[in-house]
Amino acid sequence: MALPNLLGSRWGRLIAFFFLYITEGIPLGFTATTMVVQMKRAGVGEAEIGIFISSLYLPWAWKWVMGPFVDLLYSNRLGARRGWILGTQLMMVLTLLICMPIELASENLQLITLVIMIHNAFCATQDVAIDALACNVLHERERGLANGLMFAGQTLGIPLGGACVLYLIEGIDLAWLPALREGIPVQTAYWFVIGCILAVTLLVALPMREPLRQRSRAEGSRLVAAKKELLQYLRVALRSFLGSRMAFFALLFALLPAGAVGLNLALQKTVAVEVGFSDGDVADLEVVASILWAVMCVLGGVVADRLGHLKCLAVFLALISVPTFWCAWRMQQEGVIFPAGNVAEEPPETEFGPATTASTGPSTASRPDDAPVEVARMPSVFTGADVPPVAHAFWWSVIAYMGLQGLMYGTRTAVFMRIANPDVAATQFTAYMAMMNLVTVYTAWWQGYAIERWGYPITLYLDGALGLICIAVLPLMRERAEAESDSP
């Protein structure tokens, strides 16, 4: 029985793009949550994990380069966009298969980082192809709902690749499936992620049939045309960024951290392990935080539409630093300063007192090479009467932070949309989004370094302070935004 072409009906198109965007969230959840947690448990340093996280987002900062190639290099037999989607999804699976036998340890980190960076390059290219397909096949009256479903799909995909995999690793007590009771090895968990991606490939992407694309005789060599298109793209983007004062300051705003960001990067996962969270605890935190983030993102957009985007954005950005500072203070009070196992010859003095190492995380002591590997289910840090106070403090810090960041996220995107030049809005807006990914790259890098040198609290204090700088740029973006809001 042949599967239906989902692009042939309204609800089919909505379902198709929902599931296609799930395949964008799954790899991010797996690499940024599952792999980072397992690296931390294996004793990988914070600076190394920071470099790994920055490599995840680096291809997304340059995905705009692939736009002209996706537009001009295609096969009508495979489908102009469908061919790219199928190809990138298969390459995503292949890179995960290559990474599967590699142990998540410090000595293999360079190889793992390289493979996963290539994996994310295919993920980013897939995103370009999916968006291009959406522009071509979605009808005017279904684009709003479709974009909402696409965002929901990506949000759901992140805990599917992160939290769900951590549940499988820790173990799930199901009477009808005893094989999962004791948990599965990390290498086996790769198959779950691969299976999710292939399910969308076989059931959604493969049966799709998009309209044939007419080729222009003047197109000539499509590779040469792609090069010309890229050069034209760069010229238009440069004029859009520097052609007005508002556009210039919007670019500056995009290149600055939008509030504190540490509690949603690798630091969140490494601190969770440091204070004793089990894999299940990390998974629970990700699920709750993701749902809250999505709800607050919608709420923030509604509030900002009524009260003004720039005013609300300034308030949201300031509020994000509050749980960040509070988490830093509580970690300092509880003595969770340096990562466990990160023992310096002479721990430096800081302005907050003598630096100490955390003692609440799991032991990183080495074991003999011939010792058997035992898979044991780690108890939740919240079970029993003696729950570390820092565990509760960290949980609520992250929950509060994710809710406030959700308020900010949709509002910030709306500001960029309103400032973008209408004539080249797609080019300019995509570039702003790419710059935001670049911020994630350099932030993950410096925070990994700062944690090892100065400890968690100082890193979080710096993160919260640096996140406030961008508020000073908002008044310089005010004129155009208000002019557009007054227009009919």
RACOR-V760305 format. One record per pair of residues at least 24 apart in sequence whose C-alpha atoms are under 10 Angstrom apart, sorted by the first residue. I is the first residue (numbers start at 1). J is the second residue. Records with the same first field share a line. If there is no record, write none. Layout:
I = J ; J
This chain:
2 = 207
3 = 202 ; 203 ; 204 ; 206 ; 207 ; 208
4 = 203 ; 204 ; 207 ; 208 ; 209
5 = 203 ; 204 ; 205 ; 206 ; 207 ; 208 ; 209 ; 210
6 = 203 ; 204 ; 205 ; 207 ; 208 ; 209 ; 210
7 = 134 ; 137 ; 138 ; 204 ; 205 ; 207 ; 208 ; 209 ; 210 ; 211
8 = 137 ; 208 ; 209 ; 210 ; 211
9 = 138
10 = 137 ; 138 ; 139 ; 141 ; 142 ; 146
11 = 142 ; 146
12 = 204 ; 208
13 = 134 ; 137 ; 138 ; 139 ; 142 ; 146 ; 208
14 = 134 ; 138 ; 142 ; 143 ; 145 ; 146 ; 147 ; 148 ; 149 ; 150
15 = 146 ; 149 ; 150 ; 153 ; 204
16 = 134 ; 146 ; 149 ; 150 ; 200 ; 203 ; 204 ; 205 ; 208
17 = 130 ; 131 ; 133 ; 134 ; 138 ; 146 ; 147 ; 149 ; 150 ; 151 ; 153 ; 204 ; 205
18 = 146 ; 147 ; 148 ; 149 ; 150 ; 151 ; 152 ; 153 ; 154 ; 156
19 = 149 ; 150 ; 152 ; 153 ; 154 ; 156 ; 157 ; 197 ; 199 ; 200 ; 201 ; 203 ; 204 ; 205
20 = 85 ; 89 ; 126 ; 127 ; 130 ; 150 ; 153 ; 154 ; 157 ; 197 ; 200 ; 201 ; 204 ; 205
21 = 126 ; 127 ; 130 ; 131 ; 147 ; 149 ; 150 ; 151 ; 152 ; 153 ; 154 ; 155 ; 156 ; 157 ; 200
22 = 149 ; 150 ; 151 ; 152 ; 153 ; 154 ; 155 ; 156 ; 157 ; 158 ; 160 ; 161 ; 196 ; 197 ; 200
23 = 89 ; 92 ; 123 ; 126 ; 127 ; 153 ; 154 ; 156 ; 157 ; 158 ; 160 ; 161 ; 193 ; 196 ; 197 ; 198 ; 199 ; 200 ; 201
24 = 89 ; 120 ; 123 ; 124 ; 126 ; 127 ; 130 ; 150 ; 153 ; 154 ; 155 ; 156 ; 157 ; 158 ; 197
25 = 123 ; 151 ; 152 ; 153 ; 154 ; 155 ; 156 ; 157 ; 158 ; 159 ; 160 ; 161 ; 162
26 = 153 ; 154 ; 155 ; 156 ; 157 ; 158 ; 159 ; 160 ; 161 ; 162 ; 193 ; 194 ; 196 ; 197
27 = 56 ; 92 ; 93 ; 96 ; 116 ; 119 ; 120 ; 123 ; 157 ; 158 ; 159 ; 160 ; 161 ; 162 ; 193 ; 194 ; 196 ; 197
28 = 56 ; 57 ; 120 ; 123 ; 154 ; 157 ; 158 ; 159 ; 160 ; 161 ; 162
29 = 154 ; 155 ; 156 ; 157 ; 158 ; 159 ; 160 ; 161 ; 162 ; 163 ; 164 ; 165 ; 193 ; 286
30 = 157 ; 158 ; 159 ; 160 ; 161 ; 162 ; 163 ; 164 ; 165 ; 166 ; 189 ; 190 ; 193
31 = 56 ; 116 ; 120 ; 158 ; 161 ; 162
32 = 56 ; 57 ; 158 ; 161 ; 162 ; 265 ; 266 ; 269
33 = 158 ; 159 ; 161 ; 162 ; 163 ; 165 ; 166 ; 265 ; 266 ; 268 ; 269 ; 270 ; 282 ; 283 ; 286
34 = 159 ; 161 ; 162 ; 163 ; 164 ; 165 ; 166 ; 167 ; 169 ; 186 ; 189 ; 269 ; 279 ; 282 ; 283
35 = 104 ; 162 ; 165 ; 166 ; 186 ; 269
36 = 104 ; 162 ; 266 ; 267 ; 268 ; 269 ; 270 ; 273
37 = 162 ; 166 ; 266 ; 268 ; 269 ; 270 ; 271 ; 272 ; 273 ; 278 ; 279 ; 282
38 = 103 ; 104 ; 105 ; 166 ; 169 ; 186 ; 269 ; 270 ; 273 ; 279
39 = 103 ; 104 ; 105 ; 106 ; 109 ; 270
40 = 104 ; 105 ; 106 ; 266 ; 269 ; 270 ; 271 ; 272 ; 273 ; 274 ; 339 ; 340 ; 362 ; 364
41 = 104 ; 105 ; 270 ; 273 ; 274 ; 361 ; 362 ; 363 ; 364
42 = 103 ; 104 ; 105 ; 106 ; 363 ; 364 ; 365 ; 366
43 = 104 ; 105 ; 106 ; 339 ; 340 ; 341 ; 342 ; 362 ; 363 ; 364 ; 365 ; 366
44 = 104 ; 105 ; 106 ; 107 ; 109 ; 270 ; 341 ; 364
45 = 105 ; 106 ; 270 ; 339 ; 340 ; 341 ; 342 ; 448 ; 449 ; 451 ; 452
46 = 266 ; 267 ; 270 ; 271 ; 338 ; 339 ; 342 ; 444 ; 445 ; 447 ; 448 ; 449 ; 450 ; 451 ; 452 ; 453 ; 455
47 = 444 ; 445 ; 446 ; 447 ; 448 ; 449 ; 450 ; 451 ; 452 ; 453
48 = 106 ; 109 ; 110 ; 113 ; 445 ; 448 ; 449 ; 452
49 = 106 ; 109 ; 113 ; 266 ; 267 ; 270 ; 444 ; 445 ; 447 ; 448 ; 449
50 = 265 ; 266 ; 267 ; 441 ; 442 ; 443 ; 444 ; 445 ; 446 ; 447 ; 448 ; 449 ; 450 ; 451
51 = 109 ; 110 ; 113 ; 266 ; 441 ; 442 ; 443 ; 444 ; 445 ; 446 ; 447 ; 448 ; 449
52 = 109 ; 110 ; 112 ; 113 ; 114 ; 116 ; 117 ; 266 ; 441 ; 444 ; 445 ; 448
53 = 113 ; 116 ; 117 ; 265 ; 266 ; 267 ; 440 ; 441 ; 442 ; 443 ; 444 ; 445 ; 448
54 = 113 ; 117 ; 265 ; 266 ; 437 ; 438 ; 439 ; 440 ; 441 ; 442 ; 443 ; 444 ; 445 ; 446 ; 448
55 = 113 ; 114 ; 116 ; 117 ; 118 ; 120 ; 121 ; 440 ; 441 ; 442 ; 444 ; 445
56 = 113 ; 114 ; 116 ; 117 ; 118 ; 119 ; 120 ; 121 ; 437 ; 440 ; 441 ; 444
57 = 117 ; 120 ; 121 ; 124 ; 434 ; 436 ; 437 ; 438 ; 439 ; 440 ; 441 ; 442 ; 444
58 = 117 ; 120 ; 121 ; 124 ; 434 ; 437 ; 438 ; 439 ; 440 ; 441 ; 442
59 = 117 ; 118 ; 119 ; 120 ; 121 ; 122 ; 123 ; 124 ; 125 ; 434 ; 437 ; 438 ; 441
60 = 120 ; 121 ; 122 ; 123 ; 124 ; 125 ; 127 ; 128 ; 433 ; 434 ; 435 ; 436 ; 437 ; 438 ; 441
61 = 121 ; 124 ; 430 ; 431 ; 432 ; 433 ; 434 ; 435 ; 436 ; 437 ; 438 ; 439 ; 440 ; 441
62 = 121 ; 124 ; 125 ; 431 ; 433 ; 434 ; 435 ; 437 ; 438
63 = 121 ; 122 ; 123 ; 124 ; 125 ; 126 ; 127 ; 128 ; 430 ; 431 ; 433 ; 434 ; 437
64 = 124 ; 125 ; 128 ; 230 ; 233 ; 234 ; 427 ; 430 ; 431 ; 433 ; 434
65 = 125 ; 128 ; 230 ; 233 ; 234 ; 431
66 = 121 ; 124 ; 125 ; 126 ; 128 ; 129 ; 226 ; 230
67 = 125 ; 128 ; 129 ; 132 ; 226 ; 229 ; 230 ; 233 ; 427
68 = 128 ; 222 ; 223 ; 225 ; 226 ; 227 ; 228 ; 229 ; 230 ; 231 ; 232 ; 233
69 = 125 ; 129 ; 222 ; 223 ; 225 ; 226 ; 227 ; 229 ; 230
70 = 125 ; 126 ; 128 ; 129 ; 132 ; 226
71 = 128 ; 129 ; 132 ; 222 ; 225 ; 226 ; 229
72 = 215 ; 219 ; 221 ; 222 ; 223 ; 224 ; 225 ; 226 ; 227 ; 229
73 = 221 ; 222 ; 223 ; 225 ; 226
74 = 213 ; 222
75 = 212 ; 213
76 = 210 ; 211 ; 212 ; 213 ; 214 ; 215
77 = 209 ; 212
78 = 206 ; 208 ; 209 ; 210 ; 212
79 = 133 ; 208 ; 209 ; 210 ; 211 ; 212 ; 213
80 = 129 ; 132 ; 133 ; 209 ; 210 ; 211 ; 212 ; 213
81 = 126 ; 128 ; 129 ; 130 ; 131 ; 132 ; 133 ; 134 ; 136 ; 209 ; 210 ; 213
82 = 126 ; 129 ; 130 ; 133 ; 205 ; 206 ; 207 ; 208 ; 209 ; 210
83 = 129 ; 205 ; 206
84 = 122 ; 125 ; 126 ; 127 ; 128 ; 129 ; 130
85 = 122 ; 123 ; 125 ; 126 ; 127 ; 128 ; 129 ; 130 ; 133 ; 201 ; 205 ; 206
86 = 126 ; 129 ; 198 ; 200 ; 201 ; 202 ; 205 ; 206
87 = 122 ; 125 ; 126 ; 201
88 = 119 ; 120 ; 121 ; 122 ; 123 ; 124 ; 125 ; 126 ; 127 ; 129
89 = 119 ; 122 ; 123 ; 125 ; 126 ; 194 ; 197 ; 198 ; 200 ; 201 ; 205
90 = 122 ; 194 ; 197 ; 198 ; 201
91 = 118 ; 119 ; 121 ; 122 ; 123
92 = 116 ; 118 ; 119 ; 120 ; 121 ; 122 ; 123 ; 126 ; 194 ; 197 ; 198
93 = 119 ; 122 ; 190 ; 191 ; 193 ; 194 ; 195 ; 196 ; 197 ; 198
94 = 119 ; 194
95 = 119 ; 120 ; 122
96 = 190 ; 191 ; 193 ; 194
97 = 187 ; 190 ; 191 ; 194
99 = 187 ; 190
100 = 186 ; 187 ; 188 ; 189 ; 190 ; 191
101 = 186 ; 187 ; 188 ; 190
102 = 187
103 = 186 ; 187
104 = 186 ; 187
133 = 210
136 = 210 ; 211
137 = 210 ; 211
148 = 298
151 = 294
152 = 291 ; 294
155 = 287 ; 290 ; 291 ; 293 ; 294
156 = 287 ; 290 ; 291 ; 294
157 = 196
158 = 286 ; 287 ; 290
159 = 283 ; 284 ; 285 ; 286 ; 287 ; 288 ; 289 ; 290 ; 291
160 = 192 ; 193 ; 196 ; 283 ; 286 ; 287
161 = 189 ; 190 ; 192 ; 193 ; 194 ; 196
162 = 193 ; 282 ; 283 ; 286 ; 287
163 = 279 ; 280 ; 281 ; 282 ; 283 ; 284 ; 285 ; 286 ; 287
164 = 189 ; 192 ; 193 ; 280 ; 283 ; 284 ; 286 ; 287
165 = 189 ; 190 ; 192 ; 193 ; 279 ; 280 ; 283
166 = 278 ; 279 ; 280 ; 281 ; 282 ; 283 ; 284
167 = 278 ; 279 ; 280 ; 281 ; 282 ; 283 ; 284
168 = 192 ; 279 ; 280
169 = 279 ; 280 ; 375 ; 376 ; 377
170 = 278 ; 279 ; 280 ; 281 ; 283 ; 375 ; 376 ; 377 ; 378 ; 379
171 = 279 ; 280 ; 375 ; 376 ; 377 ; 378
172 = 280 ; 377
181 = 377
182 = 375 ; 376 ; 377
183 = 375 ; 376 ; 377
184 = 375
185 = 375
233 = 424 ; 427 ; 428
234 = 427
236 = 423 ; 424 ; 427 ; 428
237 = 424 ; 425 ; 426 ; 427 ; 428 ; 429 ; 430 ; 431
238 = 428
239 = 421 ; 424 ; 428
240 = 420 ; 421 ; 422 ; 423 ; 424 ; 425 ; 427 ; 428 ; 429
241 = 420 ; 421 ; 428 ; 431 ; 432
243 = 421
244 = 421 ; 480
245 = 476 ; 477 ; 479 ; 480
246 = 419 ; 420 ; 473 ; 474 ; 475 ; 476 ; 477 ; 478 ; 479 ; 480 ; 481
247 = 416 ; 419 ; 420 ; 421 ; 428 ; 476 ; 477 ; 480
248 = 476 ; 477
249 = 473 ; 474 ; 475 ; 476 ; 477
250 = 415 ; 416 ; 419 ; 420 ; 432 ; 473 ; 474 ; 476 ; 477
251 = 416 ; 428 ; 431 ; 432 ; 435 ; 436
252 = 432 ; 435 ; 470 ; 473
253 = 412 ; 416 ; 432 ; 435 ; 436 ; 469 ; 470 ; 471 ; 472 ; 473 ; 474 ; 476 ; 477
254 = 412 ; 416 ; 431 ; 432 ; 433 ; 434 ; 435 ; 436 ; 437 ; 438 ; 439 ; 470
255 = 432 ; 433 ; 434 ; 435 ; 436 ; 437 ; 438 ; 439 ; 440 ; 470
256 = 435 ; 436 ; 438 ; 439 ; 440 ; 443 ; 466 ; 467 ; 468 ; 469 ; 470 ; 471 ; 473
257 = 317 ; 436 ; 438 ; 439 ; 440 ; 442 ; 443 ; 463 ; 464 ; 466 ; 467 ; 468 ; 469 ; 470
258 = 313 ; 314 ; 316 ; 317 ; 318 ; 320 ; 405 ; 408 ; 409 ; 412 ; 436 ; 439 ; 466 ; 467 ; 468 ; 469 ; 470 ; 471
259 = 313 ; 314 ; 316 ; 317 ; 318 ; 319 ; 320 ; 321 ; 324 ; 404 ; 405 ; 408 ; 463 ; 464 ; 465 ; 466 ; 467 ; 468 ; 469 ; 470 ; 471
260 = 317 ; 318 ; 319 ; 320 ; 321 ; 322 ; 323 ; 324 ; 325 ; 401 ; 405 ; 460 ; 461 ; 462 ; 463 ; 464 ; 465 ; 466 ; 467 ; 468
261 = 320 ; 321 ; 324 ; 401 ; 402 ; 405 ; 439 ; 440 ; 443 ; 444 ; 447 ; 460 ; 463 ; 464 ; 466 ; 467
262 = 324 ; 398 ; 401 ; 440 ; 443 ; 444 ; 447 ; 459 ; 460 ; 461 ; 462 ; 463 ; 464 ; 467
263 = 320 ; 323 ; 324 ; 327 ; 394 ; 397 ; 398 ; 399 ; 401 ; 402 ; 405 ; 460 ; 463 ; 464
264 = 289 ; 398 ; 401 ; 402 ; 405
265 = 440 ; 443 ; 444 ; 447
266 = 444 ; 445 ; 447 ; 448
267 = 444 ; 447 ; 448 ; 451 ; 456 ; 459 ; 460
268 = 394 ; 395 ; 398
270 = 339 ; 361
271 = 331 ; 336 ; 338 ; 339 ; 361 ; 391 ; 394 ; 456
272 = 361 ; 391 ; 394 ; 395
273 = 339 ; 340 ; 360 ; 361 ; 362
274 = 336 ; 337 ; 338 ; 339 ; 340 ; 358 ; 359 ; 360 ; 361 ; 362 ; 363 ; 391
275 = 331 ; 336 ; 339 ; 340 ; 358 ; 359 ; 360 ; 361 ; 362 ; 381 ; 388 ; 389 ; 390 ; 391 ; 392 ; 394
276 = 359 ; 360 ; 361 ; 362 ; 378 ; 379 ; 380 ; 381 ; 382 ; 387 ; 388 ; 390 ; 391
277 = 360 ; 361 ; 362 ; 378 ; 379 ; 380 ; 381 ; 382 ; 391 ; 395
278 = 362 ; 377 ; 378 ; 379 ; 380 ; 381 ; 382
279 = 377 ; 378 ; 379 ; 380
280 = 377 ; 378 ; 379 ; 380 ; 381
281 = 378 ; 379 ; 380 ; 381 ; 382 ; 395
282 = 380 ; 395
285 = 395 ; 396 ; 398 ; 399
286 = 398 ; 399 ; 402
288 = 399 ; 402
289 = 395 ; 398 ; 399 ; 400 ; 401 ; 402 ; 403 ; 406
290 = 399 ; 402 ; 403 ; 406
291 = 402 ; 403 ; 406
292 = 399 ; 400 ; 402 ; 403 ; 404 ; 406
293 = 399 ; 400 ; 401 ; 402 ; 403 ; 404 ; 405 ; 406 ; 407 ; 408 ; 409
294 = 402 ; 403 ; 405 ; 406 ; 407 ; 409 ; 410
295 = 403 ; 406 ; 407
296 = 402 ; 403 ; 404 ; 405 ; 406 ; 407 ; 408 ; 409 ; 410
297 = 402 ; 403 ; 404 ; 405 ; 406 ; 407 ; 408 ; 409 ; 410 ; 411
298 = 406 ; 407 ; 408 ; 409 ; 410 ; 411
299 = 406 ; 407 ; 408 ; 410 ; 411
300 = 403 ; 404 ; 405 ; 406 ; 407 ; 408 ; 409 ; 410 ; 411 ; 412
301 = 406 ; 407 ; 408 ; 409 ; 410 ; 411 ; 412 ; 413 ; 414
302 = 407 ; 410 ; 411
303 = 407 ; 411
304 = 407 ; 408 ; 410 ; 411 ; 412 ; 414
305 = 411 ; 414 ; 485
308 = 411 ; 415 ; 481 ; 482 ; 485
309 = 408 ; 410 ; 411 ; 412 ; 413 ; 414 ; 415 ; 418 ; 478 ; 481 ; 482 ; 485
310 = 411 ; 412 ; 414 ; 415 ; 471 ; 474 ; 475 ; 477 ; 478 ; 481 ; 482
311 = 474 ; 475 ; 478
312 = 407 ; 408 ; 411 ; 412
313 = 407 ; 408 ; 409 ; 410 ; 411 ; 412 ; 415 ; 471 ; 474
314 = 408 ; 412 ; 468 ; 470 ; 471 ; 472 ; 473 ; 474 ; 475
315 = 404 ; 407 ; 408 ; 471
316 = 404 ; 405 ; 406 ; 407 ; 408 ; 409 ; 411 ; 412 ; 471
317 = 404 ; 405 ; 407 ; 408 ; 409 ; 412 ; 464 ; 467 ; 468 ; 469 ; 470 ; 471
318 = 404 ; 408 ; 464 ; 465 ; 467 ; 468 ; 469 ; 470 ; 471
319 = 400 ; 401 ; 404 ; 405 ; 407 ; 408 ; 464 ; 468
320 = 400 ; 401 ; 402 ; 403 ; 404 ; 405 ; 406 ; 407 ; 408 ; 464 ; 467 ; 468
321 = 401 ; 404 ; 405 ; 460 ; 461 ; 463 ; 464 ; 465 ; 466 ; 467 ; 468
322 = 397 ; 400 ; 401 ; 404 ; 464
323 = 393 ; 394 ; 396 ; 397 ; 398 ; 399 ; 400 ; 401 ; 402 ; 404 ; 460 ; 464
324 = 394 ; 397 ; 398 ; 400 ; 401 ; 457 ; 460 ; 461 ; 462 ; 463 ; 464 ; 465
325 = 397 ; 457 ; 458 ; 460 ; 461 ; 462 ; 463 ; 464 ; 465
326 = 393 ; 394 ; 397 ; 457 ; 460 ; 461
327 = 390 ; 393 ; 394 ; 395 ; 396 ; 397 ; 398 ; 401 ; 456 ; 457 ; 460 ; 461
328 = 393 ; 394 ; 397 ; 455 ; 456 ; 457 ; 458 ; 459 ; 460 ; 461 ; 462 ; 463 ; 464
329 = 393 ; 456 ; 457 ; 458 ; 460 ; 461
330 = 389 ; 390 ; 391 ; 393 ; 394 ; 397 ; 457
331 = 358 ; 389 ; 390 ; 391 ; 393 ; 394 ; 456 ; 457 ; 460
332 = 356 ; 390 ; 455 ; 456 ; 457 ; 458
333 = 390 ; 457
334 = 358 ; 359 ; 360 ; 388 ; 389 ; 390
335 = 359 ; 360 ; 390 ; 457
336 = 360 ; 361 ; 390 ; 455 ; 456 ; 457
337 = 451 ; 452 ; 454 ; 455 ; 456 ; 457 ; 458 ; 459
338 = 451 ; 452 ; 453 ; 454 ; 455 ; 456 ; 457
339 = 451 ; 452 ; 455 ; 456
340 = 364
341 = 365
342 = 451 ; 452 ; 453 ; 455
343 = 452
344 = 452 ; 453
347 = 453 ; 454
348 = 453 ; 454
349 = 454
350 = 454 ; 455 ; 458
351 = 458
352 = 457 ; 458
355 = 454 ; 455
356 = 455
357 = 455
358 = 455 ; 456
360 = 388 ; 390 ; 391
415 = 474 ; 477 ; 478 ; 481
416 = 477 ; 481
417 = 481
418 = 480 ; 481 ; 482 ; 483 ; 484 ; 485
419 = 477 ; 478 ; 479 ; 480 ; 481 ; 482 ; 484
420 = 480 ; 481
